[in-house]
Amino acid sequence: MSEEITGLPYGEPWQWPEQVWRPIVERVRAGRSLAPKAWPGGARCAVALSFDADHETIPLRDADESPMRISQGQYGARRGMPRIRALLQHQAIPATFFYPAVSALLHPEEVRGVAADGHEIGIHSWIHERNTTLPFEAERDLSMRAAEVLDTLAGRPCVGMRTASWDFSPHTLVIIREMGLLYDSSLMADNEPYELLADNEATGVVELPPEWIRDDAVYFNMHRFSALRPYTPPSAVEEIFRAEFDGARAEGGLFLLTMHPHVIGHRSRLPLLARLIAHIKASGDVWFATHEQVARWCLEHGG
């Protein structure tokens, strides 16, 4: 890897001199904090709910033709999304839905309906590809094509990206800047929004940081991760998410939650989200917003 990055044969990472490891770290890095002194309407906390509508793309990405695997993704569109949309409509809460373009092409009326509901549509790859395995030209082409598909279906240009599996390559920020996007939501250097730096240069791109502990899929798939056994029941997931919100509110910050229709849309999971929303609303001083709304507010009022 060091030869690919530097052109110099420095061997293993523990053998690298500073001129090799430091540029790797500084290629994409957290810059100034964009945490605002206040949220709109005097709210104590901003709440940004997001849903990664992967649907059938993960098995397709893995060249897995198994109808069973594909059916798991279909569940997200067939059952999960109607339940999620109904809950958000009932609670009058805006959210952000990140779509791989192939998911959107498989379910175009869903995307149009989500946009008509007043939610934001964001870019989430072409077919849930892993960016760090792609050459620059392929990643750029797929990102551009995905944006074109989603812009058309959403009826307006997408302004934000979340890389599939948060797989942010050394080239991703270059592509984001070329596309003129307002924000990214893939990196994890803070709890609060911050500006991305590219080789120590301010980019003007807002980072809305997610985190694995605020992701429903991690807890749903715990059996796949030996370090996370045993399987965590919904009640424990709810406790973790509630604690994360309480911490964000105590600090006057951002609570950003990542969910997936094929996970949170299940019968045992959606009531968890409903109870969490009730808990959040009971605090009486939160601002529910899309990722775009949060990014624009932070860019104008943060730092």
C-alpha positions in Angstrom: 0.0 0.0 0.0 2.8 2.4 0.8 4.2 2.0 -2.7 0.8 2.8 -4.2 0.5 5.9 -2.1 4.0 7.3 -2.2 5.9 5.5 -5.0 8.5 4.6 -2.4 9.2 1.0 -1.2 9.0 1.5 2.6 7.5 -1.9 3.3 5.2 -2.4 6.3 3.5 0.5 8.1 5.7 0.2 11.1 8.6 0.8 8.8 7.2 4.0 7.3 9.0 7.3 8.0 7.0 10.4 8.9 6.9 11.6 5.3 4.8 8.6 4.4 2.3 8.3 7.3 1.7 11.9 7.9 0.3 12.7 4.4 -2.0 9.7 4.7 -3.5 11.1 7.9 -3.7 14.6 6.6 -5.3 13.8 3.2 -8.8 14.1 4.7 -9.1 15.4 8.2 -11.4 17.3 10.5 -11.1 21.0 10.4 -12.9 23.8 12.3 -15.9 22.8 14.3 -19.2 23.9 12.8 -21.2 23.4 15.9 -23.5 26.4 16.2 -24.0 28.4 19.3 -27.7 28.0 19.0 -30.2 25.9 16.9 -33.2 27.4 15.2 -36.0 28.5 17.4 -33.8 28.3 20.5 -33.8 24.5 20.4 -31.4 22.7 22.7 -30.6 19.9 20.3 -30.8 19.1 16.6 -32.1 15.7 15.6 -31.3 14.4 12.1 -32.9 11.0 11.3 -31.5 9.2 8.3 -32.4 6.0 6.5 -30.0 4.2 4.1 -32.4 2.6 1.6 -30.0 -0.1 0.4 -32.8 -2.6 -0.6 -31.5 -5.2 -3.0 -28.1 -3.6 -3.7 -25.9 -5.3 -1.1 -26.3 -8.8 -2.5 -26.1 -7.4 -6.1 -22.9 -5.7 -5.2 -21.5 -9.0 -3.9 -22.6 -10.8 -7.1 -24.8 -12.9 -4.9 -27.7 -14.1 -7.0 -29.4 -15.9 -4.0 -33.1 -15.1 -4.0 -33.0 -15.3 -0.2 -30.4 -12.5 0.1 -32.2 -10.4 -2.4 -35.5 -11.0 -0.7 -34.1 -9.5 2.5 -33.4 -6.3 0.6 -36.8 -6.4 -1.0 -38.4 -6.5 2.5 -37.0 -3.0 3.1 -38.9 -1.6 0.2 -42.0 -3.8 0.5 -42.7 -3.6 4.2 -40.1 -1.4 5.9 -40.5 1.8 3.9 -44.3 2.1 4.2 -44.1 1.7 7.9 -41.3 4.3 8.2 -43.1 6.8 6.0 -46.3 6.4 7.9 -44.5 7.0 11.2 -42.7 10.1 10.0 -45.9 11.5 8.5 -47.8 10.8 11.7 -45.1 12.5 13.8 -44.6 15.3 11.2 -40.9 14.7 11.2 -38.6 15.4 8.2 -35.8 12.9 7.5 -33.1 12.1 5.0 -33.1 9.0 2.8 -29.8 8.0 1.2 -30.3 5.8 -1.9 -27.9 3.8 -4.0 -28.9 4.6 -7.5 -29.7 0.9 -8.3 -32.2 0.9 -5.4 -33.8 4.0 -6.8 -34.0 2.5 -10.3 -35.6 -0.6 -8.8 -38.1 1.4 -6.8 -38.6 4.8 -8.6 -42.1 5.5 -7.3 -40.8 5.0 -3.7 -38.1 7.7 -4.3 -40.7 10.1 -5.8 -43.0 9.4 -3.0 -40.4 10.0 -0.3 -39.5 13.3 -2.0 -43.1 14.3 -2.2 -43.5 13.6 1.5 -41.0 16.5 2.1 -38.0 14.3 2.9 -34.5 14.8 1.6 -32.9 12.4 -1.0 -29.2 11.9 -0.6 -26.5 10.0 -2.7 -25.5 6.6 -1.4 -23.4 5.1 -4.2 -24.4 3.4 -7.4 -24.8 -0.3 -6.3 -23.4 0.0 -2.7 -19.9 -0.4 -4.1 -16.9 -0.3 -1.8 -15.1 2.9 -2.9 -11.7 1.9 -1.5 -11.6 -1.0 -4.0 -12.2 1.2 -7.0 -9.8 3.3 -9.1 -10.5 7.0 -9.1 -12.1 7.0 -12.6 -14.6 4.3 -11.7 -15.5 5.9 -8.3 -16.0 9.3 -10.0 -18.1 7.9 -12.8 -20.4 5.9 -10.5 -20.8 8.9 -8.2 -21.7 11.2 -11.1 -24.2 8.6 -12.6 -25.8 8.1 -9.2 -26.3 11.8 -8.7 -27.9 12.1 -12.1 -30.4 9.3 -11.4 -31.3 10.6 -7.9 -31.6 14.2 -9.0 -34.1 13.2 -11.7 -36.2 11.0 -9.4 -36.1 13.5 -6.5 -37.1 16.4 -8.7 -34.2 18.5 -7.4 -30.4 18.3 -7.1 -29.1 16.2 -4.3 -26.7 18.2 -2.0 -25.2 15.5 0.2 -23.5 12.1 0.1 -23.1 9.2 2.4 -20.7 6.6 1.0 -21.8 3.0 1.1 -20.7 1.3 4.3 -19.0 4.7 5.1 -16.3 3.4 2.8 -14.6 6.8 2.1 -11.6 6.4 -0.3 -8.6 8.7 -0.6 -10.4 10.1 -3.7 -13.9 10.6 -2.4 -13.4 14.1 -1.1 -12.0 15.2 -4.5 -15.1 13.9 -6.2 -17.4 15.5 -3.6 -15.8 18.9 -4.3 -16.0 18.4 -8.0 -19.7 17.6 -7.7 -20.2 20.8 -5.6 -21.9 19.0 -2.8 -22.8 20.8 0.5 -22.1 18.0 2.9 -20.9 14.5 3.5 -22.1 12.1 6.2 -19.5 9.2 6.2 -16.7 10.2 8.6 -16.5 10.0 12.4 -14.0 12.5 13.8 -16.5 14.3 16.1 -20.0 14.2 17.5 -20.7 17.6 16.0 -20.6 18.9 12.4 -17.2 20.1 11.2 -15.5 21.3 8.0 -13.5 18.9 6.0 -9.8 19.6 5.3 -8.0 18.3 2.2 -4.2 18.2 2.8 -4.8 20.9 5.5 -6.8 23.1 3.1 -10.3 24.1 4.1 -12.8 22.8 1.6 -16.1 24.4 2.7 -17.7 20.9 2.8 -19.7 20.2 5.9 -19.2 16.8 7.6 -22.3 15.5 9.5 -20.6 12.6 11.4 -22.4 9.3 11.8 -21.1 6.5 14.1 -21.5 2.7 14.3 -23.1 2.9 17.8 -25.8 5.1 16.3 -26.5 2.6 13.5 -29.3 0.1 13.7 -27.7 -2.4 11.3 -24.8 -3.0 13.7 -27.0 -4.3 16.4 -29.2 -6.2 14.0 -26.2 -8.1 12.7 -24.3 -8.6 15.9 -23.9 -12.3 15.3 -21.6 -11.4 12.4 -19.1 -9.6 14.7 -17.4 -11.8 17.3 -16.5 -8.7 19.4 -20.2 -7.8 19.7 -21.7 -11.1 20.9 -24.1 -12.0 22.2 -27.0 -10.7 20.1 -28.4 -7.5 21.5 -32.2 -7.3 22.0 -34.3 -4.3 20.8 -34.6 -3.0 24.4 -30.8 -2.7 24.7 -30.6 -0.9 21.3 -33.3 1.5 22.4 -31.4 2.2 25.6 -28.2 3.0 23.7 -30.0 5.3 21.2 -31.8 7.1 24.0 -28.5 7.6 25.9 -26.9 9.0 22.8 -29.7 11.5 22.4 -29.7 12.4 26.1 -25.9 13.1 25.8 -26.4 15.2 22.6 -29.1 17.3 24.3 -27.1 17.7 27.5 -24.3 19.2 25.3 -26.6 21.2 23.1 -25.4 19.3 20.1 -26.5 17.1 17.2 -28.1 13.7 17.4 -27.7 11.9 14.1 -29.1 8.4 13.7 -28.5 6.0 10.8 -31.2 3.4 10.1 -32.0 0.9 7.3 -35.6 0.1 6.1 -34.8 -3.7 6.1 -33.8 -3.4 9.8 -35.7 -0.7 11.6 -38.8 -1.6 9.5 -39.4 -4.9 11.2 -42.2 -5.3 13.7 -39.9 -5.5 16.7 -37.8 -2.5 15.6 -40.2 0.2 14.5 -41.9 0.5 17.9 -38.3 1.2 19.2 -38.1 4.2 16.9 -41.6 5.4 17.8 -40.7 5.3 21.5 -37.4 7.0 20.9 -39.2 9.8 19.0 -41.7 10.2 21.9 -38.8 10.5 24.3 -37.1 13.1 22.1 -40.3 15.1 21.7 -40.9 14.9 25.5 -37.8 17.0 26.0 -39.7 19.9 24.4 -36.7 21.7 22.9 -35.4 19.9 19.9 -35.2 20.7 16.2 -36.0 17.8 13.8 -34.3 18.6 10.5 -33.0 17.0 7.3 -29.3 16.6 6.9 -29.3 19.4 4.3 -31.1 21.8 6.8 -28.5 21.0 9.5 -25.6 21.4 7.2 -26.8 24.8 5.9 -27.5 26.0 9.4 -24.1 25.0 10.6 -22.3 26.5 7.6 -24.0 29.8 8.3 -24.0 29.8 12.1 -21.2 27.4 13.2 -17.5 27.8 13.9 
